[in-house]
């Protein structure tokens, strides 16, 4: 016997049954840091860090001997106010960026840090050259 047609938004599986797709929504945790510097923590992995200050602040990338970030860790940092955000590598850490940039380009600029190998991070995005 012929199968009845599926309903709106269903698809026909390989076994001849109709199914509704599962749509997964991914969210990111947001961390707001107000009027202080920050040394990255393991709990920052995959997070969006909003640095809120009217004066320059520093985000320090600690060495893997202190915080064992897995290779492939991504951390996003936003300069949420007028104070620039400088990203500083800790002892033994290498931070690579276009033209050796070391921070955000201005208010609402966003940079991402990606650990490409142990103690080696690439910074991309709204960087200050």
N, C-alpha and C positions, 0 to 999 in steps of 0.2 A: 504494500500500500504506500502511496505517496505521502510524504511528510507534509504537514501543514506549513505554511510560510511562517517565518519568524516574525517577531514584532519589531517595531522601530528600534534601531540601534543594535539589533542582534546580528550575528554572523553565523554562517554555516560551517561547522567544524569538519575536519577530515573524515570523522566517523558518521557523518550525515545528520548529526544532532545540531539544533540551534543553541547558541550560547550568547550570553551578554558579556561584553568585555569588562574586565576589571580595570579601572583607571586609578592608578596610584598617584597620590599627590605628595610631593616632597616639600617639607618646610625646613627652614634653617633656624637654629637657635640664635637669638640676638642677645648680645652682651653689651651693656652700656657702661662705659667708663667715664666718669665725670671728674674733671679737674685733677687727674692723677696720671702717672706713668703706669705702664703695665709690662710685666714679664710674662710671656706666653706660658700657659699651663696646658697640660694634656687635655683638660676639659674644653679648651678653645678649639680643638680640632673640628673642622667642619662648621665653625661658628662664624657669625657676622659681628664684628666688634665695632661699635660706634664710639669713637673718641670725641668727647665733648669738652672743649676748653677754649678759652680765648687767648691762651699762650701756648707756645710750642710744647708738645708732649712727646715722650719716647715710648716705643714698643720694642722690647728686647726679645730677640730669639735666643733662647737658652741652648746650650749644647746638649746633645743626646745623652751625655753622661748624667745630666740633671733631669731632663724631661725626655723620655724615650718616645718621641713622635714616630709613628710608622712612616716609612717612605710612601709618598703619595698624599700625605696630609695636605689639606688646603685650608687656609685661614684667610678670611676676608676682613679688611680694615677700612673703615670710612672715617674721613675727617669731617665730623658733623658740625663743626663750628669754625671760627676764624683761626684758631691755633693750629699750626702745621703739625703733622705727625711724622716724626723721624723713626725709621725702622733700623735698629742697631743689632748687628750680629754679636752674640756673646762670644766668649773665649773659645776658639777652635771652630767657630761657625763661619761659613762662607755664604754671603748674601749677594746674589748676582742680579743685576738689573740693567736695562738699557742705559748706556752712557754713564754707568756707575751711579745712577740715581739712588737716593737714600731716604726718600719720603714722599709724602702726598703733594699733589700739585696745587691744592687750594680747597676752599670750603666745598664740601660734598664730593670731593674726589675719593675714589675707591681704588684700593690696591688689593691684590691677592698675593699671598705667599704660598708657594708649593714646594714641599720638600722633595727634591728630585733624587737625592741619595742621602745617606747619613751625613748630617751636619752641612748639607748643601741645599740652599733654598734659592728659588728664583722668585723675583718680585715683578709683577706685571700690573698694568692698569694705569690709573691716573697718577703717574709718578712725577716728582719734581726733578728736573734735569739741571 
